[in-house]
Amino acid sequence: MSKEAIKARQKKRRILVEKYSKKRAYSKNIVDHINLQKLPKNASPVRLHNICNITGRTKGYIRKFGISRLEFRRLASQGLIPGVRKASW
């Protein structure tokens, strides 16, 4: 389990990326590096990580479901993910 602070930090980054996305796109079109450098570091979409919504795990992340492979397996075995079933028994 990851710490709540890591999840909160990631949430802050996501908000900043959305907030500055228009300014970033405008500055990139003009090739204005000075204005790009003035933006906060965390406003860059490169700094975002894929994190499991349940556990906060960063590795083994499945984009389609937004969770890690371990949580996916657990939830799929319990039948809690619609449209997903085991391939073999």
C-alpha positions as CSV (number, residue, x, y, z in Angstrom):
1,M,0.0,0.0,0.0
2,S,1.3,3.4,-0.9
3,K,1.1,6.3,1.5
4,E,-1.8,8.8,1.1
5,A,0.6,11.6,0.6
6,I,1.8,10.0,-2.7
7,K,-1.8,9.8,-3.9
8,A,-2.4,13.4,-2.9
9,R,0.7,14.6,-4.7
10,Q,-0.3,12.8,-7.8
11,K,-3.8,14.4,-7.6
12,K,-2.2,17.8,-7.3
13,R,-0.1,17.2,-10.4
14,R,-3.1,16.2,-12.4
15,I,-4.9,19.4,-11.5
16,L,-1.8,21.5,-12.4
17,V,-1.5,19.7,-15.8
18,E,-5.1,20.5,-16.6
19,K,-4.8,24.1,-15.4
20,Y,-1.8,24.9,-17.5
21,S,-2.5,22.8,-20.6
22,K,-3.7,25.7,-22.7
23,K,-0.8,27.9,-21.8
24,R,1.7,25.1,-22.5
25,A,0.1,24.3,-25.9
26,Y,0.1,28.0,-26.8
27,S,3.8,28.5,-25.8
28,K,4.8,25.3,-27.7
29,N,3.1,26.5,-30.9
30,I,5.0,29.8,-30.7
31,V,8.2,28.0,-29.6
32,D,8.5,30.4,-26.7
33,H,10.8,28.6,-24.3
34,I,10.9,31.5,-21.8
35,N,7.2,31.2,-21.0
36,L,7.5,27.4,-20.9
37,Q,10.2,27.7,-18.3
38,K,8.1,30.0,-16.1
39,L,5.4,27.3,-15.7
40,P,5.6,25.1,-12.6
41,K,7.5,21.9,-13.0
42,N,4.5,19.8,-12.0
43,A,2.5,21.3,-14.8
44,S,4.3,19.1,-17.2
45,P,2.3,16.0,-18.2
46,V,5.6,14.0,-18.3
47,R,5.7,14.1,-14.5
48,L,2.4,12.2,-14.1
49,H,2.6,8.5,-13.2
50,N,0.0,5.8,-13.7
51,I,-1.0,4.8,-10.2
52,C,-3.6,2.2,-9.1
53,N,-6.7,3.9,-7.8
54,I,-7.2,1.3,-5.1
55,T,-3.7,0.6,-3.7
56,G,-1.5,3.3,-5.2
57,R,0.8,0.8,-6.8
58,T,2.8,2.2,-9.7
59,K,4.0,-1.0,-11.3
60,G,1.8,-3.5,-13.2
61,Y,-0.8,-0.8,-14.0
62,I,-3.6,-1.7,-16.5
63,R,-4.7,1.5,-18.2
64,K,-8.0,0.2,-19.4
65,F,-9.2,-0.4,-15.9
66,G,-7.1,2.1,-13.9
67,I,-5.9,-0.5,-11.4
68,S,-2.8,-2.7,-10.9
69,R,-2.6,-6.2,-12.1
70,L,-2.9,-7.6,-8.6
71,E,-6.2,-5.7,-7.9
72,F,-7.4,-6.6,-11.3
73,R,-6.9,-10.3,-10.6
74,R,-8.5,-10.1,-7.2
75,L,-11.6,-8.2,-8.5
76,A,-11.9,-10.4,-11.6
77,S,-11.8,-13.6,-9.5
78,Q,-14.6,-12.2,-7.4
79,G,-16.6,-11.3,-10.5
80,L,-16.7,-7.6,-9.6
81,I,-15.5,-6.4,-13.0
82,P,-18.3,-6.5,-15.6
83,G,-17.4,-8.3,-18.8
84,V,-14.3,-10.0,-17.5
85,R,-14.1,-13.7,-16.8
86,K,-11.3,-16.3,-16.5
87,A,-10.0,-17.8,-19.7
88,S,-9.4,-21.2,-18.2
89,W,-10.2,-23.1,-15.0
